[in-house]
Amino acid sequence: MVTVVLFLGLAVALINPSVAGVADNRIDRFSSQNDGSCELPDALLAEIRGYQPIVNKIIDKIVNGEFAGRTWDGLAELVDTFGARVAGGEQLEKAIDYAVQKMQADGLENVHTENATVPHWVRGYESAELVKPLRKSLPLLGLGSSIGTPRGGIIAEVLAVESFKEFEAIPAEQVRGKIVVFSPAWESYGRTVVYRSQGASVASRKGAVAALVRSVTPFSIGSPHTGQQHYQDDVKKIPVACITVEDAQMLLRKYRRGERMEIHLEMEDRPMEPVVSRNTIGELVGTTFTNTSVVVVSGHLDSWDVGVGAMDDGGGALISWKALAYLKAMGLRPRRTIRAILWTGEEEGLYGGAAYKEAHKAQEAKEFNFFFESDIGTFEPRGLDFVGNADAECIFREIVKLMSPLNATEFETPTDGGPDISHWTTRGFPGASLLNKNEKYFWFHHSAGDTMAVEDPKNLDKCVALWAAAAYVVADLSVSMPKDIHP
């Protein structure tokens, strides 16, 4: 049982919302007894449930009213105009300028950018061909930060394994000078992505000249997927790319039959010097709290350089930006400021979030109340997931129940789709991410298939309605979300 004990200031605020500012500043947390269930005070429970009419209005206006279809149109215009928006590239910076102009046109307040230094990596000509015992083209995508091959490429014998454990058992002398192919079985993104991120270093440590990795996806129609990889400091850098699921499995089968194979690999990919990019910020300024107790809604504007980043994460960026625009157009202004942040440099390692954290660290305990992030698809919403202490969880569970008009009342913990906000949520700030029916998300993720074809207008409307309604309630409550901040 989580029993939330109210301080006197909170009780006064619930009776008289005009003094909510006093209570908000006084209450940093509630005392609780955590045995897995919740019992909120009647006054607070009634306050949360009292938002149902306004939540209904927000949802109806966005899903069925004047704003229906506008989010999809806005996303389509963004990706059709700028295409892929890789960190360090000109198209991302142009898209940031565009977002600033459009946010201002939508009436968002305090629209500005804040600098963040990001990696700059350029994909060049890439080719892989199996040349022995037969000739077969192997579609591939180099992985972020990979070096290239010498001009003209390399031709080397293939060694194929299914797992790091299998590779560990192979003596270094059998690996030296070869191209190592990792063909792991799909378990989940979290479990399988380690082969993409660490495969080059693991192979190089035993003397391999290159590494090829099965694309990190559960489904393929001959489509390679890219993503970031990380060289360990104490190994020689070697070229690394993802190949299709089908080709990785084929090479593993042939190797296990004892066939001797050679691959001609050529990659002109180049790591460059880091450059300065920008996070893009716009606000709906609160009526009572302007620079304190801010509620952040966010997604990242950068993408990989294949596809156009409609799903990862154009949709998340647009629903964050448009949630504020629609609330303002409806004349709904909560007590706390809601701040939309379109992160930069997420794909290469959460660089936008890291820069923002550093820039705001002096006052972060007072500045931030709650964080939302959408970065795992904007398909039909199911609800919201959450990370935070037990008291905040009790409050947020009740807020999620308000989303019944969207049939989006599922609650899960901990959060799964909030990478940039993890700079705060891993240290005790409360936050949430979008739960949606994204079973096919990794079919298109980091591939040429990430286009507007995977985005549905009605589902985007539902996502932005959920985002706007939940953010509004959190921002307008008479109490701040409890938090336990640690370094």
C-alpha positions in Angstrom: 0.0 0.0 0.0 1.4 3.4 -0.9 -0.3 5.8 1.5 0.3 9.4 0.4 0.3 11.8 3.4 -0.5 15.4 2.5 1.3 18.3 4.0 -0.9 21.3 5.1 0.2 23.3 2.1 -1.1 20.7 -0.3 -4.4 20.5 1.5 -4.8 24.3 1.2 -3.9 24.2 -2.5 -6.5 21.6 -3.2 -9.2 23.7 -1.5 -8.0 26.9 -3.1 -6.1 26.5 -6.3 -5.1 30.2 -6.3 -2.5 29.4 -3.7 -1.2 26.4 -5.5 2.1 28.1 -6.1 2.9 28.2 -2.4 2.1 24.5 -2.0 4.0 23.6 -5.2 7.2 25.1 -3.9 6.8 23.5 -0.5 6.1 19.9 -1.5 9.1 18.0 -2.9 7.8 14.5 -2.0 5.2 12.6 -0.1 5.9 10.1 2.6 4.9 6.6 1.5 4.7 2.9 2.6 5.4 0.9 -0.5 3.7 -2.5 -0.7 2.7 -2.2 -4.3 -0.7 -0.5 -4.2 -1.9 3.0 -4.1 -4.3 5.0 -1.9 -4.3 8.7 -2.8 -6.0 11.2 -0.6 -9.6 11.8 -1.6 -9.0 15.5 -2.4 -6.1 14.7 -4.8 -8.0 11.8 -6.4 -11.0 14.1 -7.0 -8.8 16.7 -8.5 -7.2 14.3 -11.0 -10.6 12.8 -12.0 -11.9 16.4 -12.4 -9.7 16.8 -15.5 -11.8 14.2 -17.4 -14.0 16.9 -19.3 -10.9 18.9 -20.4 -9.1 15.7 -21.4 -12.2 14.7 -23.5 -12.1 18.2 -25.1 -8.4 17.9 -26.0 -8.9 14.5 -27.5 -12.0 15.3 -29.5 -10.5 18.5 -31.0 -7.3 16.7 -32.1 -8.8 13.4 -33.2 -12.2 14.4 -34.6 -12.1 18.2 -34.8 -10.2 21.0 -36.5 -6.7 19.6 -35.8 -7.4 16.1 -37.3 -4.8 15.2 -39.9 -2.6 18.2 -39.3 0.2 16.3 -37.5 0.6 13.8 -40.4 0.6 16.7 -42.9 3.2 18.5 -40.8 5.4 15.4 -40.6 5.1 14.7 -44.3 6.1 18.3 -45.1 9.2 18.0 -42.8 10.5 14.7 -44.2 9.5 15.5 -47.9 11.5 18.8 -47.6 14.6 17.7 -45.8 14.7 13.9 -46.1 17.3 12.2 -43.9 18.7 14.4 -41.1 21.9 12.8 -39.9 23.9 14.6 -37.1 26.6 16.8 -38.5 24.8 17.2 -41.8 23.4 20.2 -43.6 19.9 18.7 -43.9 19.5 18.4 -40.1 20.6 22.0 -39.6 18.2 23.2 -42.3 15.4 21.2 -40.6 16.2 22.9 -37.3 15.9 26.3 -38.9 12.6 25.2 -40.4 11.3 23.9 -37.1 12.1 27.2 -35.4 10.2 29.1 -38.0 7.2 26.8 -37.9 7.1 26.7 -34.1 7.0 30.5 -34.1 4.2 30.5 -36.7 2.3 28.0 -34.5 2.4 30.6 -31.7 4.8 28.7 -29.4 6.7 31.0 -27.0 10.4 31.4 -26.2 11.3 29.5 -29.3 15.0 29.1 -29.6 17.9 26.7 -30.0 20.7 25.6 -27.7 24.0 24.3 -29.0 25.1 20.7 -28.7 28.4 19.3 -30.1 27.7 16.1 -32.1 29.7 13.5 -34.0 30.0 13.9 -37.8 30.3 10.7 -39.8 29.9 10.5 -43.6 28.8 7.5 -45.5 30.6 7.0 -48.8 30.5 4.3 -51.5 29.8 0.9 -50.0 29.9 -2.5 -51.6 30.2 -6.1 -50.5 30.3 -9.1 -52.8 30.7 -12.8 -52.0 33.4 -13.8 -54.6 34.1 -17.4 -53.6 32.7 -20.0 -54.0 30.1 -18.0 -56.0 29.5 -14.4 -56.9 26.7 -12.8 -55.0 26.0 -9.1 -54.1 25.6 -8.5 -50.4 23.6 -5.4 -49.7 25.0 -3.6 -46.7 25.0 -0.4 -44.6 28.1 0.8 -42.8 27.6 1.5 -39.1 28.0 4.9 -37.6 31.6 5.9 -36.8 33.0 3.0 -38.9 36.2 3.6 -40.7 36.5 2.8 -44.4 38.6 0.2 -46.2 41.7 1.1 -48.3 40.9 2.3 -51.8 39.7 -0.6 -53.9 38.6 -2.5 -50.8 39.8 -5.7 -49.3 39.3 -9.4 -50.2 39.4 -11.8 -47.3 38.2 -15.1 -46.1 35.0 -15.4 -44.1 34.6 -16.7 -40.6 30.9 -16.8 -39.5 29.5 -17.3 -36.0 26.2 -17.1 -34.3 27.2 -15.6 -31.0 30.1 -13.9 -29.1 30.3 -17.1 -26.9 30.9 -19.2 -30.0 33.5 -16.6 -31.2 35.3 -16.7 -27.9 36.1 -20.3 -28.3 37.9 -19.7 -31.6 41.7 -19.2 -31.4 43.0 -15.9 -32.5 45.2 -17.5 -35.2 42.1 -18.8 -36.9 40.6 -15.3 -37.0 43.6 -13.2 -38.0 43.2 -11.6 -41.4 39.6 -12.7 -41.9 36.2 -10.9 -42.2 34.1 -12.0 -39.3 30.4 -12.4 -39.8 28.1 -12.3 -36.7 24.7 -13.8 -37.4 22.9 -13.8 -34.0 19.4 -15.0 -33.6 16.9 -12.2 -32.9 16.0 -12.2 -29.2 15.0 -8.6 -28.7 16.5 -5.2 -29.7 18.1 -4.8 -26.3 19.7 -8.2 -26.4 20.7 -8.3 -30.0 22.0 -4.8 -30.6 25.2 -5.6 -28.7 26.4 -7.3 -31.8 26.0 -4.1 -33.8 27.6 -1.9 -31.2 30.5 -4.1 -30.2 31.0 -6.5 -33.1 33.9 -4.6 -34.7 35.9 -4.4 -31.4 35.2 -8.0 -30.5 36.4 -9.2 -34.0 39.4 -6.8 -34.1 40.7 -8.0 -30.8 41.6 -11.3 -32.4 43.0 -9.8 -35.6 40.0 -9.7 -38.0 40.2 -7.1 -40.8 36.5 -6.3 -40.9 33.2 -7.3 -39.4 29.8 -7.8 -40.9 26.8 -8.1 -38.6 23.2 -9.4 -39.2 20.9 -6.4 -39.2 19.2 -5.8 -35.9 15.6 -6.6 -36.9 13.2 -9.5 -36.5 12.0 -9.3 -40.1 13.6 -8.6 -43.4 12.9 -8.5 -47.1 16.5 -8.1 -48.1 16.9 -4.8 -46.2 20.0 -3.8 -44.3 19.7 -1.7 -41.2 22.2 0.8 -39.9 22.9 2.2 -36.5 25.7 3.4 -34.2 28.7 1.2 -33.2 31.4 1.9 -30.7 35.1 1.1 -31.0 36.7 0.1 -27.7 39.8 2.3 -26.9 42.3 -0.5 -26.8 41.7 -2.2 -30.2 42.5 -1.4 -33.8 39.6 0.1 -35.7 38.3 -2.0 -38.5 35.5 -1.5 -41.0 32.1 -2.7 -39.9 28.7 -2.9 -41.6 25.3 -4.6 -41.2 24.2 -7.0 -43.9 20.7 -8.4 -44.4 19.2 -11.1 -42.2 19.0 -13.4 -45.2 22.6 -13.0 -46.2 23.9 -13.3 -42.6 22.0 -16.6 -42.2 23.2 -17.9 -45.6 26.9 -17.1 -44.8 26.6 -18.9 -41.4 25.0 -22.0 -43.0 27.7 -22.2 -45.7 30.5 -21.7 -43.1 29.1 -24.5 -40.9 29.1 -26.8 -43.9 32.8 -26.2 -44.2 32.7 -24.1 -47.3 35.6 -21.7 -47.9 34.2 -18.2 -48.7 35.8 -14.9 -49.6 34.2 -11.5 -49.6 35.3 -8.3 -51.4 34.4 -5.4 -49.2 34.8 -1.8 -50.1 33.7 1.1 -47.8 34.5 4.8 -48.2 32.9 5.8 -44.9 34.7 8.6 -43.0 34.5 9.7 -39.4 34.9 13.5 -39.4 35.6 16.2 -36.7 32.6 16.9 -34.3 30.4 19.8 -35.2 28.0 22.1 -33.4 24.3 21.3 -33.8 21.3 22.5 -31.8 18.4 21.3 -29.7 15.2 23.1 -30.7 12.9 24.4 -27.9 9.5 26.0 -27.8 7.1 26.6 -24.9 3.6 27.1 -23.7 4.3 29.3 -20.8 2.5 28.5 -17.5 0.2 30.8 -15.7 1.8 30.4 -12.3 5.3 28.8 -12.9 7.3 30.0 -15.8 11.0 29.0 -15.2 10.4 26.4 -12.5 8.5 23.1 -12.4 8.6 22.7 -16.2 7.0 19.7 -17.9 9.1 18.6 -20.9 7.7 16.8 -23.9 10.2 15.6 -26.4 11.4 13.6 -29.4 14.6 13.8 -31.5 14.8 15.6 -34.8 17.9 13.9 -36.2 17.7 10.6 -38.0 20.0 8.2 -39.8 21.0 8.8 -43.4 18.8 6.1 -44.9 15.0 6.4 -45.1 13.7 9.8 -44.0 13.3 9.4 -40.3 9.5 9.7 -40.4 9.1 7.0 -37.7 12.5 7.4 -35.9 11.9 9.9 -34.7 10.0 12.5 -36.8 6.7 11.4 -35.3 8.0 11.8 -31.8 9.3 15.2 -32.5 6.1 16.4 -34.2 3.7 15.2 -31.5 5.8 17.0 -28.9 5.8 20.3 -30.9 2.1 20.0 -32.1 0.8 19.1 -28.6 1.8 22.6 -27.5 0.5 24.3 -30.6 -3.0 22.6 -30.3 -3.2 23.4 -26.5 -2.5 27.0 -27.2 -5.0 27.1 -30.1 -7.6 25.7 -27.7 -6.9 28.4 -25.2 -5.6 25.9 -22.6 -2.7 27.2 -20.6 -1.7 25.1 -17.5 -0.1 26.4 -14.3 3.3 25.1 -15.3 5.2 25.7 -18.5 5.2 22.9 -21.0 8.4 22.8 -22.9 8.8 21.0 -26.2 12.4 19.9 -26.9 13.4 18.4 -30.3 16.7 16.7 -29.4 19.7 16.6 -31.8 22.4 13.9 -32.1 20.3 11.2 -30.4 21.3 8.4 -32.8 25.0 8.7 -32.2 24.7 8.6 -28.4 22.2 11.0 -26.8 24.4 14.1 -27.4 21.6 16.6 -27.4 20.3 15.4 -24.1 23.8 15.4 -22.6 24.4 19.0 -23.7 21.1 20.2 -22.4 21.6 18.5 -19.0 25.0 20.2 -18.7 23.6 23.6 -19.6 20.7 23.3 -17.1 22.4 21.4 -14.3 22.7 24.3 -11.9 19.0 24.7 -11.3 17.6 21.4 -12.6 16.0 20.4 -9.3 13.8 23.6 -9.4 13.5 23.8 -13.2 12.1 20.3 -14.1 8.9 18.7 -12.8 8.4 15.9 -15.3 9.8 14.5 -18.6 8.0 12.9 -21.6 9.8 11.4 -24.6 8.5 9.5 -27.6 11.1 7.5 -29.5 9.8 4.1 -30.2 7.1 4.7 -32.8 3.9 6.7 -33.1 1.5 3.9 -34.0 -1.8 3.4 -32.4 -1.3 4.4 -28.7 -1.9 1.9 -25.9 -1.1 4.2 -22.9 2.0 5.5 -21.2 4.9 3.9 -19.3 6.5 5.5 -16.4 9.7 5.8 -14.3 9.9 7.5 -10.9 9.3 7.0 -7.2 6.3 5.2 -5.7 4.4 8.4 -4.9 4.7 9.9 -8.4 3.7 6.5 -9.8 0.5 6.6 -7.8 -0.4 10.0 -9.2 0.6 9.1 -12.8 -1.5 5.9 -12.7 -4.6 8.0 -12.1 -3.7 10.4 -14.9 -3.3 7.5 -17.4 -6.9 6.4 -16.5 -8.1 9.7 -17.9 -7.1 8.5 -21.4 -10.0 6.1 -21.8 -11.6 8.0 -24.7 -8.5 6.9 -26.7 -8.6 3.4 -25.3 -5.1 4.2 -24.2 -5.1 3.4 -20.4 -2.3 0.8 -20.3 0.4 1.6 -17.7 3.8 0.0 -17.6 7.0 0.6 -15.6 9.8 1.3 -16.1 9.8 3.5 -19.2 11.2 2.0 -22.4 11.2 4.7 -25.1 12.9 7.7 -23.4 16.6 7.7 -24.3 17.4 11.4 -24.1 15.4 12.0 -20.9 17.3 9.1 -19.3 19.9 11.8 -18.4 17.3 12.8 -15.8 15.1 9.8 -15.2 18.0 7.6 -14.2 18.7 10.1 -11.4 15.3 10.2 -9.8 13.3 12.7 -12.0 9.9 11.3 -13.0 9.2 10.6 -16.6 7.1 8.7 -19.2 7.2 7.5 -22.7 4.6 6.6 -25.3 3.2 3.0 -25.3 2.0 2.2 -28.8 1.2 -0.8 -30.9 4.7 -0.9 -32.4 5.2 -4.6 -33.0 6.6 -3.8 -36.4 8.7 -0.9 -35.3 12.0 -2.7 -35.8 11.0 -3.9 -39.2 11.6 -0.4 -40.5 14.0 1.0 -37.8 17.3 2.5 -39.2 16.5 1.3 -42.7 15.4 2.7 -46.1 11.8 1.7 -45.1 11.5 4.4 -42.4 9.2 6.7 -44.5 5.8 8.2 -44.4 4.3 4.9 -45.6 4.5 3.6 -42.1 2.8 6.6 -40.5 -1.1 6.6 -40.2 -2.8 10.0 -39.9 -5.4 8.8 -37.4 -2.9 7.1 -35.2 -0.7 10.2 -35.2 -3.7 12.2 -34.1 -4.3 9.8 -31.3 -0.7 10.0 -30.2 -0.6 13.8 -30.1 -3.9 13.9 -28.3 -2.5 11.5 -25.6 0.6 13.6 -25.4 -1.2 16.9 -25.1 -3.8 15.7 -22.6 -1.3 13.9 -20.3 1.2 16.8 -20.4 -1.6 19.3 -19.7 -2.8 17.4 -16.6 0.7 17.0 -15.2 1.5 20.6 -15.8 -1.8 21.9 -14.3 -2.0 19.8 -11.1 -1.9 21.7 -7.9 1.0 19.5 -6.8 4.4 18.9 -8.3 5.3 15.3 -9.2 7.3 13.9 -6.3 11.0 13.1 -7.1 14.0 11.6 -5.3 17.0 13.2 -7.1 20.5 11.7 -6.8 23.7 12.4 -8.7 
